[in-house]
Amino acid sequence: MLRFTIAMFVRADSKFKSGTLFGYSVEQNIGETILLNFSSLQIHLQVKGKVISADSTIADDKWHFVAGVWNGETGVASLYLDGVEIGKENNILKGSLMLGGGWISLGKRYLAAQKKADPSTSFSGTLHQVNVWSTAAQPDHMWLAAQSCTWPIPGSLKGWTDFLFGIKGEVEKKFKSECKGA
């Protein structure tokens, strides 16, 4: 994978100040990871160990649009909150590829090499419309996506409905969301 966009609507429980929203790891190569997570004061996108962070608080019981974008061709990585680019770094693994065939996890970091989830990274809250594309979205795409809780184009690598089957762990499926666009 030469580029990606991970986007979702998030309502993080205010009692928990950190968590993993999205994780990707490859069993055969522990360095092949993608993480989209947050701490009490920042959102982080990690690609193969390189981290970009942006100041933000999302654990407030409100809906937020959160996205991470990476373009391996140009080396540009960006973080978006509610449709606005809040962080951007250049020269993040320019010319690199992300290996395919890994494990995607929502709400926890999955350690593919150990074949188990890391409970210390658990997310508490609600995720909606999680989508992963094999393109690096432009800022205007992120702005438009944040204005509505549904998208006409599902993720080209993984669309929201793809995640609804095979859910494991303490997860409740809700088909009607209270999500509100930014």
C-alpha positions in Angstrom: 0.0 0.0 0.0 1.5 3.3 -1.1 -1.1 5.6 0.5 -4.1 5.4 2.7 -6.9 7.4 4.4 -8.5 6.2 7.6 -11.6 8.1 8.6 -14.4 7.7 11.2 -16.8 9.3 13.5 -15.9 9.0 17.2 -17.7 9.6 20.4 -15.1 9.0 23.1 -16.2 8.4 26.7 -15.0 11.4 28.8 -14.1 9.1 31.7 -11.3 7.5 29.7 -8.7 9.9 28.4 -6.9 7.7 25.9 -7.5 4.8 23.5 -6.8 3.2 20.2 -9.3 3.9 17.4 -7.7 2.0 14.6 -4.8 -0.4 14.4 -3.2 -2.4 11.6 -0.3 -4.8 12.0 1.4 -7.5 9.9 2.2 -10.8 11.6 5.4 -11.4 9.6 6.8 -8.0 10.2 6.3 -6.2 13.5 7.4 -2.9 12.0 4.5 -2.8 9.6 2.0 -1.0 11.8 -0.6 1.8 11.5 -2.2 3.3 14.6 -4.7 6.0 15.0 -5.1 6.8 18.7 -5.5 9.6 21.2 -4.4 10.7 24.6 -5.9 13.3 26.9 -4.5 16.2 24.9 -3.5 14.9 21.5 -4.5 12.7 18.5 -1.7 10.5 17.0 -1.2 8.8 13.7 1.7 6.3 13.7 2.9 4.8 10.4 5.7 2.2 10.8 6.9 3.8 14.1 6.9 7.3 12.8 4.4 9.4 14.8 2.6 12.7 14.0 0.6 14.3 16.7 -1.8 17.2 17.0 -3.2 18.9 20.0 -6.8 18.1 20.5 -9.2 16.7 23.1 -11.8 14.3 21.8 -12.8 12.4 25.0 -15.7 14.7 25.7 -18.8 12.6 25.0 -19.4 14.5 21.7 -19.2 13.3 18.2 -16.0 14.1 16.2 -14.8 13.3 12.7 -11.3 11.9 13.0 -9.0 11.0 10.1 -5.4 10.1 9.3 -3.9 10.3 5.9 -0.5 9.2 4.6 1.0 9.4 1.1 4.1 7.2 0.8 4.9 8.7 -2.6 5.2 12.3 -1.2 5.9 11.5 2.5 3.0 13.7 3.6 1.0 12.6 6.6 -2.0 14.6 8.0 -4.5 14.4 10.9 -8.0 15.8 10.7 -10.5 16.7 13.3 -14.1 17.7 12.4 -13.0 18.3 8.8 -10.1 20.6 9.6 -6.4 19.6 9.1 -4.9 19.9 12.6 -1.5 18.3 12.0 0.7 17.8 9.0 4.2 16.4 8.6 6.4 16.1 5.6 9.0 13.4 4.8 7.2 10.6 6.7 8.6 7.5 5.1 8.7 9.0 1.6 9.0 6.3 -1.0 7.9 3.6 1.4 5.2 1.0 1.0 3.0 -0.6 3.7 2.8 -4.4 3.5 -0.6 -5.8 2.9 -2.1 -8.9 4.5 -2.2 -7.6 8.0 -4.8 -7.5 10.7 -7.1 -4.5 11.3 -8.5 -3.9 14.7 -10.9 -1.3 16.0 -10.9 -0.1 19.6 -7.7 -1.9 20.6 -4.2 -2.3 19.3 -3.8 -5.9 17.9 -0.3 -7.3 18.2 -0.3 -9.6 15.1 3.1 -11.2 15.9 1.8 -12.3 19.3 -1.8 -12.9 18.0 -3.5 -11.0 20.7 -5.0 -7.6 21.5 -3.3 -5.2 23.9 -6.0 -4.4 26.5 -4.1 -1.4 27.8 -4.9 0.4 24.6 -8.7 -0.1 24.8 -11.1 2.6 23.5 -14.3 3.3 25.4 -17.0 5.0 23.3 -18.7 4.7 20.0 -17.2 4.4 16.5 -19.3 5.0 13.4 -18.6 4.9 9.6 -15.0 3.6 9.9 -13.6 3.5 6.4 -10.2 2.9 4.9 -9.2 3.9 1.4 -6.1 3.2 -0.7 -5.9 6.9 -1.6 -4.6 10.0 0.2 -7.6 12.2 0.7 -7.4 15.9 0.0 -8.4 18.5 2.6 -11.7 19.3 0.9 -12.7 15.6 0.9 -12.2 15.6 4.7 -14.2 18.7 5.1 -17.1 17.4 3.1 -17.0 14.0 4.8 -17.1 15.6 8.3 -20.4 17.3 7.5 -22.4 14.1 7.2 -22.4 10.8 9.1 -22.8 8.7 6.0 -20.6 8.6 2.9 -21.8 7.5 -0.6 -18.4 5.9 -1.3 -17.3 3.1 1.1 -13.7 2.6 1.8 -11.9 0.9 -1.1 -9.8 -1.2 1.3 -12.4 -1.6 4.1 -15.8 -0.1 4.3 -18.0 0.4 7.4 -20.2 -2.7 6.7 -17.1 -4.9 6.3 -16.3 -4.3 10.0 -19.8 -5.3 11.3 -19.3 -9.0 10.6 -16.9 -11.0 12.8 -16.8 -8.5 15.7 -15.1 -9.9 18.8 -14.8 -8.7 22.3 -17.0 -6.5 24.4 -18.5 -4.7 21.5 -22.2 -3.8 21.0 -23.4 -3.3 17.5 -25.9 -0.5 17.0 -27.4 0.0 13.6 -29.0 3.3 14.4 -26.4 6.0 15.3 -26.9 9.3 17.0 -23.9 10.6 15.0 -24.1 14.2 14.0 -21.9 15.8 11.3 -19.4 18.4 12.4 
